[in-house]
Amino acid sequence: MRPLVLFYLLVIYVLLQFSWWAYLLLELNNEVVEQKTELYELQKDQMPAHEVDFFSKELNQRTAMVVGEGLVFLAILLIGIYITRRSFNKEFALARQQKNFLLSITHEFKSPLAAVKLNLQTLQKRELEKEQRTSIIAKALNETERIHNLIENALLAARIESHSFQMHVEEFNVTDCISSTIQSRIIPGAELKNIELDLEDNLYMKGDALAISSLILNLLENAEKYTHDKSSISISLKQVKNHLIIEVADHGIGIADTEKTKIFEKFYRVGNEDTRNTKGTGLGLFIVKHIVDFHHGTIEVLDNLPNGTIFKVILPVD
Ligand code: ADP
């Protein structure tokens, strides 16, 4: 906030300074014309009558010039203030989001690591039944999976930012890619949300299979994260002419219309860091949007009925 206060103080100083100079200039102008008029009064007989008009015209012209230039200066100054204020706001928002990101990423790493440690200590210290052991191992694996995805997302976002993200384009089976991505998340004994799959068989596209897998993973993780009840999540894939349509639908908390465009921004998370109780970094949808763009596709956020969200991705086959 300090730079902004300094900036406004400087603006006020410039305005005062400028007004003072304008005032002095006008005063000086008046004095010159007054003196000329006095001179005229003294030499009335030798001067032609139209000279009087000339003096007052000159005064008016000079006043108009000073006022006109002043207004131009003021307009330029106001535009400058507006542009500076706007970029300041942008910087400020980015700094706040980065701070939020740091807070959340630290938290994101700490809590699954602590959970893994606790699970391993339990396994080490106690003689457990096979069922209990499977459940504890599943929990630990689930947490490591979270850390792994988090690191993957952070690396991918950094590569996108530095324009070093390269796609390995090849023709691949999207149906298999989606099912194996979902399969890879299933850990025996772990509690996962019910996922309904409706995938058309053997649909192919040209693109980066790993990137599409990351897209599905991010949309699926969000659907799970922002659904607090037991309702299921559905994923569908179909082909319409030369396009593949992937939909990930949940019956969760939904997204307000005003947020729908903002959620794809880097680090953007709905709500306030202090009041939010879901984990996340605000990178998931930023990555998803870039993957869609790299494939020359589109992504839409729709409201699900009666509640929840549908992410609809349309990708060209070629
Ligand atoms: P995050 O790590 O916070 O999940 P994302 O970039 O994946 O970051 O998502 C940005 C924001 O969009 C989230 O913070 C959340 O508020 C909102 N969001 C994303 N997906 C969903 C969803 N399926 N339902 C409700 N809100 C969602």
Residues whose N, C-alpha, C, O or C-beta is under 5 A from the ligand:
A	BS01	ADP	N222 A223 Y226 G252 I253 G254 I255 I263 Y268 R269 V270 K279 G280 T281 G282 L283 G284 L285 F286 T309
